[in-house]
Amino acid sequence: MILKSYYEVYQGKDHLFYWRLYAPNHRQVADGSEGYSTKQGAERGIISSIRQSTGLVAKWEAGAKYGNKYSMRWLRIAATSIPVRYPHP
């Protein structure tokens, strides 16, 4: 199995949503410093950061359950999918 980078959307103690980008070795390599009032806002922040850093267009695909601890959605960027996980509180 080839490991890929992935994003995580989480809710902070201030009840705002944030995102983080992890490398294949599970180390955090980037984050969105802006807090969003909704999960969808954080997802739009991920797409915006991809567009600004690469110029590529990204779109969301259908999600799936990932164990008991996370739910998962997939982000399609060009020909590559990047998972985004959502820890359950």
PDB file of N, CA, C and O in Angstrom:
ATOM      1  N   MET A   1       0.835  -1.183   0.000  1.00  0.00           N
ATOM      2  CA  MET A   1       0.000   0.000   0.000  1.00  0.00           C
ATOM      3  C   MET A   1       0.883   1.251   0.000  1.00  0.00           C
ATOM      4  O   MET A   1       1.792   1.371   0.821  1.00  0.00           O
ATOM      5  N   ILE A   2       0.619   2.163  -0.904  1.00  0.00           N
ATOM      6  CA  ILE A   2       1.362   3.404  -0.986  1.00  0.00           C
ATOM      7  C   ILE A   2       0.709   4.431  -0.068  1.00  0.00           C
ATOM      8  O   ILE A   2      -0.488   4.702  -0.166  1.00  0.00           O
ATOM      9  N   LEU A   3       1.515   4.995   0.820  1.00  0.00           N
ATOM     10  CA  LEU A   3       1.001   6.018   1.720  1.00  0.00           C
ATOM     11  C   LEU A   3       0.896   7.340   0.986  1.00  0.00           C
ATOM     12  O   LEU A   3       1.722   7.647   0.127  1.00  0.00           O
ATOM     13  N   LYS A   4      -0.120   8.124   1.322  1.00  0.00           N
ATOM     14  CA  LYS A   4      -0.321   9.430   0.713  1.00  0.00           C
ATOM     15  C   LYS A   4      -0.440  10.489   1.800  1.00  0.00           C
ATOM     16  O   LYS A   4      -0.724  10.195   2.961  1.00  0.00           O
ATOM     17  N   SER A   5      -0.216  11.708   1.392  1.00  0.00           N
ATOM     18  CA  SER A   5      -0.507  12.824   2.291  1.00  0.00           C
ATOM     19  C   SER A   5      -2.009  12.908   2.497  1.00  0.00           C
ATOM     20  O   SER A   5      -2.782  12.420   1.672  1.00  0.00           O
ATOM     21  N   TYR A   6      -2.422  13.524   3.589  1.00  0.00           N
ATOM     22  CA  TYR A   6      -3.850  13.679   3.845  1.00  0.00           C
ATOM     23  C   TYR A   6      -4.101  14.938   4.662  1.00  0.00           C
ATOM     24  O   TYR A   6      -3.226  15.426   5.377  1.00  0.00           O
ATOM     25  N   TYR A   7      -5.309  15.442   4.536  1.00  0.00           N
ATOM     26  CA  TYR A   7      -5.762  16.586   5.311  1.00  0.00           C
ATOM     27  C   TYR A   7      -6.620  16.095   6.470  1.00  0.00           C
ATOM     28  O   TYR A   7      -7.237  15.033   6.394  1.00  0.00           O
ATOM     29  N   GLU A   8      -6.652  16.880   7.540  1.00  0.00           N
ATOM     30  CA  GLU A   8      -7.541  16.618   8.658  1.00  0.00           C
ATOM     31  C   GLU A   8      -8.296  17.907   8.961  1.00  0.00           C
ATOM     32  O   GLU A   8      -7.692  18.974   9.068  1.00  0.00           O
ATOM     33  N   VAL A   9      -9.606  17.809   9.099  1.00  0.00           N
ATOM     34  CA  VAL A   9     -10.436  18.930   9.531  1.00  0.00           C
ATOM     35  C   VAL A   9     -10.867  18.622  10.960  1.00  0.00           C
ATOM     36  O   VAL A   9     -11.400  17.547  11.234  1.00  0.00           O
ATOM     37  N   TYR A  10     -10.639  19.558  11.863  1.00  0.00           N
ATOM     38  CA  TYR A  10     -10.969  19.322  13.273  1.00  0.00           C
ATOM     39  C   TYR A  10     -11.575  20.582  13.875  1.00  0.00           C
ATOM     40  O   TYR A  10     -11.435  21.682  13.340  1.00  0.00           O
ATOM     41  N   GLN A  11     -12.249  20.392  15.001  1.00  0.00           N
ATOM     42  CA  GLN A  11     -12.855  21.509  15.709  1.00  0.00           C
ATOM     43  C   GLN A  11     -11.997  21.845  16.922  1.00  0.00           C
ATOM     44  O   GLN A  11     -11.708  20.982  17.750  1.00  0.00           O
ATOM     45  N   GLY A  12     -11.591  23.120  17.016  1.00  0.00           N
ATOM     46  CA  GLY A  12     -10.750  23.566  18.119  1.00  0.00           C
ATOM     47  C   GLY A  12     -11.553  23.817  19.387  1.00  0.00           C
ATOM     48  O   GLY A  12     -12.781  23.739  19.387  1.00  0.00           O
ATOM     49  N   LYS A  13     -10.838  24.121  20.469  1.00  0.00           N
ATOM     50  CA  LYS A  13     -11.496  24.415  21.744  1.00  0.00           C
ATOM     51  C   LYS A  13     -12.358  25.664  21.669  1.00  0.00           C
ATOM     52  O   LYS A  13     -13.270  25.852  22.474  1.00  0.00           O
ATOM     53  N   ASP A  14     -12.058  26.521  20.690  1.00  0.00           N
ATOM     54  CA  ASP A  14     -12.852  27.733  20.493  1.00  0.00           C
ATOM     55  C   ASP A  14     -14.095  27.476  19.635  1.00  0.00           C
ATOM     56  O   ASP A  14     -14.800  28.413  19.261  1.00  0.00           O
ATOM     57  N   HIS A  15     -14.358  26.201  19.323  1.00  0.00           N
ATOM     58  CA  HIS A  15     -15.514  25.744  18.546  1.00  0.00           C
ATOM     59  C   HIS A  15     -15.448  26.142  17.074  1.00  0.00           C
ATOM     60  O   HIS A  15     -16.441  26.021  16.356  1.00  0.00           O
ATOM     61  N   LEU A  16     -14.289  26.615  16.618  1.00  0.00           N
ATOM     62  CA  LEU A  16     -14.091  26.890  15.201  1.00  0.00           C
ATOM     63  C   LEU A  16     -13.437  25.678  14.543  1.00  0.00           C
ATOM     64  O   LEU A  16     -12.810  24.863  15.221  1.00  0.00           O
ATOM     65  N   PHE A  17     -13.580  25.559  13.232  1.00  0.00           N
ATOM     66  CA  PHE A  17     -13.006  24.441  12.490  1.00  0.00           C
ATOM     67  C   PHE A  17     -11.706  24.868  11.827  1.00  0.00           C
ATOM     68  O   PHE A  17     -11.597  25.981  11.313  1.00  0.00           O
ATOM     69  N   TYR A  18     -10.720  23.977  11.841  1.00  0.00           N
ATOM     70  CA  TYR A  18      -9.406  24.211  11.275  1.00  0.00           C
ATOM     71  C   TYR A  18      -9.018  23.014  10.417  1.00  0.00           C
ATOM     72  O   TYR A  18      -9.636  21.954  10.512  1.00  0.00           O
ATOM     73  N   TRP A  19      -7.987  23.182   9.574  1.00  0.00           N
ATOM     74  CA  TRP A  19      -7.470  22.056   8.807  1.00  0.00           C
ATOM     75  C   TRP A  19      -5.968  21.931   8.998  1.00  0.00           C
ATOM     76  O   TRP A  19      -5.277  22.903   9.302  1.00  0.00           O
ATOM     77  N   ARG A  20      -5.476  20.695   8.809  1.00  0.00           N
ATOM     78  CA  ARG A  20      -4.047  20.395   8.865  1.00  0.00           C
ATOM     79  C   ARG A  20      -3.707  19.492   7.690  1.00  0.00           C
ATOM     80  O   ARG A  20      -4.541  18.697   7.259  1.00  0.00           O
ATOM     81  N   LEU A  21      -2.499  19.603   7.173  1.00  0.00           N
ATOM     82  CA  LEU A  21      -2.000  18.709   6.134  1.00  0.00           C
ATOM     83  C   LEU A  21      -0.909  17.843   6.735  1.00  0.00           C
ATOM     84  O   LEU A  21       0.013  18.353   7.371  1.00  0.00           O
ATOM     85  N   TYR A  22      -1.009  16.527   6.536  1.00  0.00           N
ATOM     86  CA  TYR A  22      -0.031  15.572   7.040  1.00  0.00           C
ATOM     87  C   TYR A  22       0.706  14.913   5.890  1.00  0.00           C
ATOM     88  O   TYR A  22       0.121  14.633   4.844  1.00  0.00           O
ATOM     89  N   ALA A  23       1.992  14.667   6.088  1.00  0.00           N
ATOM     90  CA  ALA A  23       2.823  13.947   5.124  1.00  0.00           C
ATOM     91  C   ALA A  23       2.513  12.443   5.238  1.00  0.00           C
ATOM     92  O   ALA A  23       1.843  12.020   6.180  1.00  0.00           O
ATOM     93  N   PRO A  24       3.000  11.637   4.280  1.00  0.00           N
ATOM     94  CA  PRO A  24       2.769  10.190   4.352  1.00  0.00           C
ATOM     95  C   PRO A  24       3.283   9.545   5.640  1.00  0.00           C
ATOM     96  O   PRO A  24       2.778   8.496   6.039  1.00  0.00           O
ATOM     97  N   ASN A  25       4.278  10.151   6.300  1.00  0.00           N
ATOM     98  CA  ASN A  25       4.788   9.594   7.564  1.00  0.00           C
ATOM     99  C   ASN A  25       3.987  10.085   8.769  1.00  0.00           C
ATOM    100  O   ASN A  25       4.406   9.887   9.910  1.00  0.00           O
ATOM    101  N   HIS A  26       2.837  10.724   8.526  1.00  0.00           N
ATOM    102  CA  HIS A  26       1.894  11.201   9.540  1.00  0.00           C
ATOM    103  C   HIS A  26       2.404  12.408  10.337  1.00  0.00           C
ATOM    104  O   HIS A  26       1.891  12.696  11.418  1.00  0.00           O
ATOM    105  N   ARG A  27       3.397  13.103   9.817  1.00  0.00           N
ATOM    106  CA  ARG A  27       3.861  14.338  10.458  1.00  0.00           C
ATOM    107  C   ARG A  27       3.134  15.525   9.840  1.00  0.00           C
ATOM    108  O   ARG A  27       2.949  15.600   8.625  1.00  0.00           O
ATOM    109  N   GLN A  28       2.731  16.441  10.695  1.00  0.00           N
ATOM    110  CA  GLN A  28       2.036  17.638  10.219  1.00  0.00           C
ATOM    111  C   GLN A  28       3.011  18.520   9.462  1.00  0.00           C
ATOM    112  O   GLN A  28       4.089  18.834   9.966  1.00  0.00           O
ATOM    113  N   VAL A  29       2.635  18.924   8.241  1.00  0.00           N
ATOM    114  CA  VAL A  29       3.512  19.770   7.423  1.00  0.00           C
ATOM    115  C   VAL A  29       2.909  21.137   7.138  1.00  0.00           C
ATOM    116  O   VAL A  29       3.629  22.046   6.724  1.00  0.00           O
ATOM    117  N   ALA A  30       1.611  21.308   7.347  1.00  0.00           N
ATOM    118  CA  ALA A  30       0.970  22.604   7.118  1.00  0.00           C
ATOM    119  C   ALA A  30      -0.341  22.652   7.883  1.00  0.00           C
ATOM    120  O   ALA A  30      -0.891  21.623   8.275  1.00  0.00           O
ATOM    121  N   ASP A  31      -0.835  23.882   8.090  1.00  0.00           N
ATOM    122  CA  ASP A  31      -2.154  24.041   8.696  1.00  0.00           C
ATOM    123  C   ASP A  31      -2.767  25.352   8.230  1.00  0.00           C
ATOM    124  O   ASP A  31      -2.080  26.256   7.754  1.00  0.00           O
ATOM    125  N   GLY A  32      -4.063  25.421   8.383  1.00  0.00           N
ATOM    126  CA  GLY A  32      -4.760  26.661   8.097  1.00  0.00           C
ATOM    127  C   GLY A  32      -4.854  27.451   9.390  1.00  0.00           C
ATOM    128  O   GLY A  32      -5.465  26.989  10.353  1.00  0.00           O
ATOM    129  N   SER A  33      -4.268  28.612   9.424  1.00  0.00           N
ATOM    130  CA  SER A  33      -4.251  29.386  10.663  1.00  0.00           C
ATOM    131  C   SER A  33      -5.590  30.061  10.932  1.00  0.00           C
ATOM    132  O   SER A  33      -5.844  30.520  12.046  1.00  0.00           O
ATOM    133  N   GLU A  34      -6.441  30.123   9.921  1.00  0.00           N
ATOM    134  CA  GLU A  34      -7.743  30.765  10.061  1.00  0.00           C
ATOM    135  C   GLU A  34      -8.767  29.773  10.607  1.00  0.00           C
ATOM    136  O   GLU A  34      -8.839  28.635  10.143  1.00  0.00           O
ATOM    137  N   GLY A  35      -9.551  30.199  11.582  1.00  0.00           N
ATOM    138  CA  GLY A  35     -10.643  29.372  12.089  1.00  0.00           C
ATOM    139  C   GLY A  35     -11.912  29.646  11.294  1.00  0.00           C
ATOM    140  O   GLY A  35     -12.175  30.786  10.911  1.00  0.00           O
ATOM    141  N   TYR A  36     -12.694  28.607  11.048  1.00  0.00           N
ATOM    142  CA  TYR A  36     -13.931  28.724  10.267  1.00  0.00           C
ATOM    143  C   TYR A  36     -15.118  28.343  11.149  1.00  0.00           C
ATOM    144  O   TYR A  36     -15.013  27.449  11.989  1.00  0.00           O
ATOM    145  N   SER A  37     -16.235  29.017  10.954  1.00  0.00           N
ATOM    146  CA  SER A  37     -17.410  28.751  11.787  1.00  0.00           C
ATOM    147  C   SER A  37     -18.100  27.442  11.416  1.00  0.00           C
ATOM    148  O   SER A  37     -18.856  26.898  12.222  1.00  0.00           O
ATOM    149  N   THR A  38     -17.853  26.925  10.208  1.00  0.00           N
ATOM    150  CA  THR A  38     -18.451  25.654   9.779  1.00  0.00           C
ATOM    151  C   THR A  38     -17.378  24.733   9.204  1.00  0.00           C
ATOM    152  O   THR A  38     -16.310  25.180   8.784  1.00  0.00           O
ATOM    153  N   LYS A  39     -17.687  23.451   9.197  1.00  0.00           N
ATOM    154  CA  LYS A  39     -16.797  22.459   8.604  1.00  0.00           C
ATOM    155  C   LYS A  39     -16.640  22.723   7.105  1.00  0.00           C
ATOM    156  O   LYS A  39     -15.555  22.552   6.548  1.00  0.00           O
ATOM    157  N   GLN A  40     -17.720  23.138   6.465  1.00  0.00           N
ATOM    158  CA  GLN A  40     -17.672  23.432   5.036  1.00  0.00           C
ATOM    159  C   GLN A  40     -16.733  24.609   4.751  1.00  0.00           C
ATOM    160  O   GLN A  40     -16.065  24.635   3.717  1.00  0.00           O
ATOM    161  N   GLY A  41     -16.683  25.569   5.659  1.00  0.00           N
ATOM    162  CA  GLY A  41     -15.758  26.686   5.512  1.00  0.00           C
ATOM    163  C   GLY A  41     -14.310  26.216   5.536  1.00  0.00           C
ATOM    164  O   GLY A  41     -13.490  26.682   4.745  1.00  0.00           O
ATOM    165  N   ALA A  42     -13.993  25.293   6.442  1.00  0.00           N
ATOM    166  CA  ALA A  42     -12.642  24.730   6.502  1.00  0.00           C
ATOM    167  C   ALA A  42     -12.325  23.959   5.222  1.00  0.00           C
ATOM    168  O   ALA A  42     -11.200  24.014   4.726  1.00  0.00           O
ATOM    169  N   GLU A  43     -13.317  23.238   4.686  1.00  0.00           N
ATOM    170  CA  GLU A  43     -13.117  22.512   3.430  1.00  0.00           C
ATOM    171  C   GLU A  43     -12.842  23.478   2.281  1.00  0.00           C
ATOM    172  O   GLU A  43     -11.999  23.206   1.425  1.00  0.00           O
ATOM    173  N   ARG A  44     -13.552  24.607   2.262  1.00  0.00           N
ATOM    174  CA  ARG A  44     -13.290  25.616   1.235  1.00  0.00           C
ATOM    175  C   ARG A  44     -11.883  26.204   1.408  1.00  0.00           C
ATOM    176  O   ARG A  44     -11.225  26.542   0.425  1.00  0.00           O
ATOM    177  N   GLY A  45     -11.428  26.322   2.653  1.00  0.00           N
ATOM    178  CA  GLY A  45     -10.068  26.788   2.919  1.00  0.00           C
ATOM    179  C   GLY A  45      -9.021  25.839   2.366  1.00  0.00           C
ATOM    180  O   GLY A  45      -7.992  26.285   1.859  1.00  0.00           O
ATOM    181  N   ILE A  46      -9.267  24.528   2.455  1.00  0.00           N
ATOM    182  CA  ILE A  46      -8.355  23.532   1.886  1.00  0.00           C
ATOM    183  C   ILE A  46      -8.274  23.718   0.377  1.00  0.00           C
ATOM    184  O   ILE A  46      -7.184  23.765  -0.192  1.00  0.00           O
ATOM    185  N   ILE A  47      -9.437  23.824  -0.271  1.00  0.00           N
ATOM    186  CA  ILE A  47      -9.466  23.985  -1.721  1.00  0.00           C
ATOM    187  C   ILE A  47      -8.766  25.281  -2.128  1.00  0.00           C
ATOM    188  O   ILE A  47      -8.032  25.308  -3.116  1.00  0.00           O
ATOM    189  N   SER A  48      -8.988  26.339  -1.378  1.00  0.00           N
ATOM    190  CA  SER A  48      -8.341  27.609  -1.676  1.00  0.00           C
ATOM    191  C   SER A  48      -6.825  27.504  -1.557  1.00  0.00           C
ATOM    192  O   SER A  48      -6.102  28.046  -2.393  1.00  0.00           O
ATOM    193  N   SER A  49      -6.338  26.817  -0.534  1.00  0.00           N
ATOM    194  CA  SER A  49      -4.885  26.681  -0.363  1.00  0.00           C
ATOM    195  C   SER A  49      -4.276  25.860  -1.492  1.00  0.00           C
ATOM    196  O   SER A  49      -3.165  26.148  -1.937  1.00  0.00           O
ATOM    197  N   ILE A  50      -4.995  24.839  -1.961  1.00  0.00           N
ATOM    198  CA  ILE A  50      -4.497  24.029  -3.085  1.00  0.00           C
ATOM    199  C   ILE A  50      -4.437  24.881  -4.346  1.00  0.00           C
ATOM    200  O   ILE A  50      -3.445  24.862  -5.075  1.00  0.00           O
ATOM    201  N   ARG A  51      -5.502  25.625  -4.592  1.00  0.00           N
ATOM    202  CA  ARG A  51      -5.553  26.468  -5.794  1.00  0.00           C
ATOM    203  C   ARG A  51      -4.437  27.534  -5.760  1.00  0.00           C
ATOM    204  O   ARG A  51      -3.782  27.778  -6.773  1.00  0.00           O
ATOM    205  N   GLN A  52      -4.230  28.156  -4.606  1.00  0.00           N
ATOM    206  CA  GLN A  52      -3.209  29.198  -4.496  1.00  0.00           C
ATOM    207  C   GLN A  52      -1.795  28.647  -4.609  1.00  0.00           C
ATOM    208  O   GLN A  52      -0.919  29.313  -5.161  1.00  0.00           O
ATOM    209  N   SER A  53      -1.555  27.442  -4.096  1.00  0.00           N
ATOM    210  CA  SER A  53      -0.197  26.895  -4.098  1.00  0.00           C
ATOM    211  C   SER A  53       0.145  26.143  -5.381  1.00  0.00           C
ATOM    212  O   SER A  53       1.317  26.063  -5.749  1.00  0.00           O
ATOM    213  N   THR A  54      -0.855  25.592  -6.066  1.00  0.00           N
ATOM    214  CA  THR A  54      -0.562  24.763  -7.240  1.00  0.00           C
ATOM    215  C   THR A  54      -1.223  25.262  -8.513  1.00  0.00           C
ATOM    216  O   THR A  54      -0.771  24.938  -9.612  1.00  0.00           O
ATOM    217  N   GLY A  55      -2.282  26.042  -8.383  1.00  0.00           N
ATOM    218  CA  GLY A  55      -3.041  26.464  -9.547  1.00  0.00           C
ATOM    219  C   GLY A  55      -4.001  25.402 -10.055  1.00  0.00           C
ATOM    220  O   GLY A  55      -4.679  25.612 -11.061  1.00  0.00           O
ATOM    221  N   LEU A  56      -4.069  24.264  -9.375  1.00  0.00           N
ATOM    222  CA  LEU A  56      -4.958  23.173  -9.791  1.00  0.00           C
ATOM    223  C   LEU A  56      -6.364  23.379  -9.244  1.00  0.00           C
ATOM    224  O   LEU A  56      -6.550  24.029  -8.215  1.00  0.00           O
ATOM    225  N   VAL A  57      -7.335  22.829  -9.929  1.00  0.00           N
ATOM    226  CA  VAL A  57      -8.721  22.872  -9.491  1.00  0.00           C
ATOM    227  C   VAL A  57      -9.016  21.599  -8.706  1.00  0.00           C
ATOM    228  O   VAL A  57      -8.668  20.499  -9.135  1.00  0.00           O
ATOM    229  N   ALA A  58      -9.656  21.757  -7.561  1.00  0.00           N
ATOM    230  CA  ALA A  58      -9.979  20.615  -6.709  1.00  0.00           C
ATOM    231  C   ALA A  58     -11.483  20.549  -6.514  1.00  0.00           C
ATOM    232  O   ALA A  58     -12.159  21.577  -6.553  1.00  0.00           O
ATOM    233  N   LYS A  59     -12.016  19.347  -6.303  1.00  0.00           N
ATOM    234  CA  LYS A  59     -13.436  19.175  -6.001  1.00  0.00           C
ATOM    235  C   LYS A  59     -13.603  18.000  -5.049  1.00  0.00           C
ATOM    236  O   LYS A  59     -12.757  17.107  -4.988  1.00  0.00           O
ATOM    237  N   TRP A  60     -14.713  18.015  -4.305  1.00  0.00           N
ATOM    238  CA  TRP A  60     -14.991  16.970  -3.327  1.00  0.00           C
ATOM    239  C   TRP A  60     -15.695  15.806  -3.986  1.00  0.00           C
ATOM    240  O   TRP A  60     -16.513  15.989  -4.888  1.00  0.00           O
ATOM    241  N   GLU A  61     -15.367  14.587  -3.522  1.00  0.00           N
ATOM    242  CA  GLU A  61     -16.034  13.370  -3.957  1.00  0.00           C
ATOM    243  C   GLU A  61     -16.783  12.785  -2.760  1.00  0.00           C
ATOM    244  O   GLU A  61     -16.670  13.281  -1.639  1.00  0.00           O
ATOM    245  N   ALA A  62     -17.537  11.741  -3.013  1.00  0.00           N
ATOM    246  CA  ALA A  62     -18.337  11.103  -1.961  1.00  0.00           C
ATOM    247  C   ALA A  62     -17.444  10.600  -0.831  1.00  0.00           C
ATOM    248  O   ALA A  62     -16.301  10.202  -1.055  1.00  0.00           O
ATOM    249  N   GLY A  63     -17.979  10.624   0.371  1.00  0.00           N
ATOM    250  CA  GLY A  63     -17.231  10.191   1.547  1.00  0.00           C
ATOM    251  C   GLY A  63     -17.511   8.748   1.902  1.00  0.00           C
ATOM    252  O   GLY A  63     -18.372   8.098   1.308  1.00  0.00           O
ATOM    253  N   ALA A  64     -16.773   8.261   2.877  1.00  0.00           N
ATOM    254  CA  ALA A  64     -16.942   6.890   3.358  1.00  0.00           C
ATOM    255  C   ALA A  64     -16.521   6.848   4.821  1.00  0.00           C
ATOM    256  O   ALA A  64     -15.760   7.702   5.276  1.00  0.00           O
ATOM    257  N   LYS A  65     -17.008   5.873   5.546  1.00  0.00           N
ATOM    258  CA  LYS A  65     -16.603   5.693   6.939  1.00  0.00           C
ATOM    259  C   LYS A  65     -15.193   5.127   6.996  1.00  0.00           C
ATOM    260  O   LYS A  65     -14.798   4.335   6.140  1.00  0.00           O
ATOM    261  N   TYR A  66     -14.445   5.534   7.999  1.00  0.00           N
ATOM    262  CA  TYR A  66     -13.074   5.073   8.184  1.00  0.00           C
ATOM    263  C   TYR A  66     -12.916   4.680   9.643  1.00  0.00           C
ATOM    264  O   TYR A  66     -12.520   5.500  10.470  1.00  0.00           O
ATOM    265  N   GLY A  67     -13.225   3.428   9.961  1.00  0.00           N
ATOM    266  CA  GLY A  67     -13.131   2.964  11.341  1.00  0.00           C
ATOM    267  C   GLY A  67     -14.144   3.656  12.236  1.00  0.00           C
ATOM    268  O   GLY A  67     -15.095   4.265  11.746  1.00  0.00           O
ATOM    269  N   ASN A  68     -13.947   3.568  13.534  1.00  0.00           N
ATOM    270  CA  ASN A  68     -14.856   4.183  14.493  1.00  0.00           C
ATOM    271  C   ASN A  68     -14.444   5.605  14.843  1.00  0.00           C
ATOM    272  O   ASN A  68     -15.263   6.384  15.329  1.00  0.00           O
ATOM    273  N   LYS A  69     -13.182   5.952  14.601  1.00  0.00           N
ATOM    274  CA  LYS A  69     -12.649   7.218  15.080  1.00  0.00           C
ATOM    275  C   LYS A  69     -12.781   8.354  14.061  1.00  0.00           C
ATOM    276  O   LYS A  69     -12.827   9.522  14.448  1.00  0.00           O
ATOM    277  N   TYR A  70     -12.842   8.032  12.778  1.00  0.00           N
ATOM    278  CA  TYR A  70     -12.848   9.056  11.748  1.00  0.00           C
ATOM    279  C   TYR A  70     -13.916   8.782  10.707  1.00  0.00           C
ATOM    280  O   TYR A  70     -14.272   7.632  10.452  1.00  0.00           O
ATOM    281  N   SER A  71     -14.420   9.842  10.113  1.00  0.00           N
ATOM    282  CA  SER A  71     -15.154   9.700   8.863  1.00  0.00           C
ATOM    283  C   SER A  71     -14.258  10.320   7.801  1.00  0.00           C
ATOM    284  O   SER A  71     -13.354  11.088   8.128  1.00  0.00           O
ATOM    285  N   MET A  72     -14.493  10.002   6.557  1.00  0.00           N
ATOM    286  CA  MET A  72     -13.544  10.376   5.519  1.00  0.00           C
ATOM    287  C   MET A  72     -14.269  10.917   4.303  1.00  0.00           C
ATOM    288  O   MET A  72     -15.339  10.426   3.944  1.00  0.00           O
ATOM    289  N   ARG A  73     -13.688  11.931   3.665  1.00  0.00           N
ATOM    290  CA  ARG A  73     -14.118  12.402   2.354  1.00  0.00           C
ATOM    291  C   ARG A  73     -12.884  12.441   1.483  1.00  0.00           C
ATOM    292  O   ARG A  73     -11.760  12.506   1.981  1.00  0.00           O
ATOM    293  N   TRP A  74     -13.096  12.401   0.182  1.00  0.00           N
ATOM    294  CA  TRP A  74     -11.974  12.430  -0.751  1.00  0.00           C
ATOM    295  C   TRP A  74     -12.001  13.706  -1.546  1.00  0.00           C
ATOM    296  O   TRP A  74     -13.060  14.172  -1.968  1.00  0.00           O
ATOM    297  N   LEU A  75     -10.843  14.262  -1.746  1.00  0.00           N
ATOM    298  CA  LEU A  75     -10.664  15.485  -2.496  1.00  0.00           C
ATOM    299  C   LEU A  75      -9.954  15.124  -3.794  1.00  0.00           C
ATOM    300  O   LEU A  75      -8.842  14.598  -3.764  1.00  0.00           O
ATOM    301  N   ARG A  76     -10.584  15.401  -4.933  1.00  0.00           N
ATOM    302  CA  ARG A  76     -10.001  15.067  -6.231  1.00  0.00           C
ATOM    303  C   ARG A  76      -9.229  16.279  -6.741  1.00  0.00           C
ATOM    304  O   ARG A  76      -9.803  17.354  -6.920  1.00  0.00           O
ATOM    305  N   ILE A  77      -7.942  16.110  -6.973  1.00  0.00           N
ATOM    306  CA  ILE A  77      -7.097  17.164  -7.519  1.00  0.00           C
ATOM    307  C   ILE A  77      -6.448  16.597  -8.776  1.00  0.00           C
ATOM    308  O   ILE A  77      -5.634  15.676  -8.705  1.00  0.00           O
ATOM    309  N   ALA A  78      -6.810  17.149  -9.914  1.00  0.00           N
ATOM    310  CA  ALA A  78      -6.321  16.632 -11.193  1.00  0.00           C
ATOM    311  C   ALA A  78      -6.603  15.129 -11.217  1.00  0.00           C
ATOM    312  O   ALA A  78      -7.766  14.729 -11.160  1.00  0.00           O
ATOM    313  N   ALA A  79      -5.566  14.283 -11.301  1.00  0.00           N
ATOM    314  CA  ALA A  79      -5.767  12.829 -11.352  1.00  0.00           C
ATOM    315  C   ALA A  79      -5.467  12.160 -10.019  1.00  0.00           C
ATOM    316  O   ALA A  79      -5.376  10.933  -9.959  1.00  0.00           O
ATOM    317  N   THR A  80      -5.314  12.929  -8.958  1.00  0.00           N
ATOM    318  CA  THR A  80      -4.922  12.393  -7.654  1.00  0.00           C
ATOM    319  C   THR A  80      -6.016  12.639  -6.633  1.00  0.00           C
ATOM    320  O   THR A  80      -6.641  13.700  -6.635  1.00  0.00           O
ATOM    321  N   SER A  81      -6.252  11.670  -5.761  1.00  0.00           N
ATOM    322  CA  SER A  81      -7.185  11.848  -4.645  1.00  0.00           C
ATOM    323  C   SER A  81      -6.398  11.997  -3.356  1.00  0.00           C
ATOM    324  O   SER A  81      -5.425  11.279  -3.125  1.00  0.00           O
ATOM    325  N   ILE A  82      -6.822  12.931  -2.518  1.00  0.00           N
ATOM    326  CA  ILE A  82      -6.205  13.135  -1.210  1.00  0.00           C
ATOM    327  C   ILE A  82      -7.287  12.951  -0.157  1.00  0.00           C
ATOM    328  O   ILE A  82      -8.315  13.625  -0.214  1.00  0.00           O
ATOM    329  N   PRO A  83      -7.080  12.047   0.811  1.00  0.00           N
ATOM    330  CA  PRO A  83      -8.091  11.854   1.839  1.00  0.00           C
ATOM    331  C   PRO A  83      -8.118  13.003   2.836  1.00  0.00           C
ATOM    332  O   PRO A  83      -7.091  13.611   3.138  1.00  0.00           O
ATOM    333  N   VAL A  84      -9.306  13.285   3.337  1.00  0.00           N
ATOM    334  CA  VAL A  84      -9.496  14.266   4.404  1.00  0.00           C
ATOM    335  C   VAL A  84     -10.237  13.541   5.519  1.00  0.00           C
ATOM    336  O   VAL A  84     -11.333  13.027   5.297  1.00  0.00           O
ATOM    337  N   ARG A  85      -9.655  13.492   6.715  1.00  0.00           N
ATOM    338  CA  ARG A  85     -10.297  12.771   7.795  1.00  0.00           C
ATOM    339  C   ARG A  85     -10.879  13.740   8.811  1.00  0.00           C
ATOM    340  O   ARG A  85     -10.412  14.869   8.964  1.00  0.00           O
ATOM    341  N   TYR A  86     -11.908  13.270   9.497  1.00  0.00           N
ATOM    342  CA  TYR A  86     -12.639  14.081  10.460  1.00  0.00           C
ATOM    343  C   TYR A  86     -12.700  13.316  11.777  1.00  0.00           C
ATOM    344  O   TYR A  86     -13.484  12.374  11.889  1.00  0.00           O
ATOM    345  N   PRO A  87     -11.896  13.690  12.785  1.00  0.00           N
ATOM    346  CA  PRO A  87     -11.966  13.001  14.071  1.00  0.00           C
ATOM    347  C   PRO A  87     -13.315  13.239  14.729  1.00  0.00           C
ATOM    348  O   PRO A  87     -13.848  14.348  14.684  1.00  0.00           O
ATOM    349  N   HIS A  88     -13.858  12.207  15.336  1.00  0.00           N
ATOM    350  CA  HIS A  88     -15.114  12.353  16.059  1.00  0.00           C
ATOM    351  C   HIS A  88     -14.787  12.854  17.468  1.00  0.00           C
ATOM    352  O   HIS A  88     -13.842  12.377  18.097  1.00  0.00           O
ATOM    353  N   PRO A  89     -15.562  13.805  17.954  1.00  0.00           N
ATOM    354  CA  PRO A  89     -15.279  14.355  19.302  1.00  0.00           C
ATOM    355  C   PRO A  89     -15.477  13.337  20.401  1.00  0.00           C
ATOM    356  O   PRO A  89     -15.279  13.650  21.575  1.00  0.00           O
TER     357      PRO A  89
END
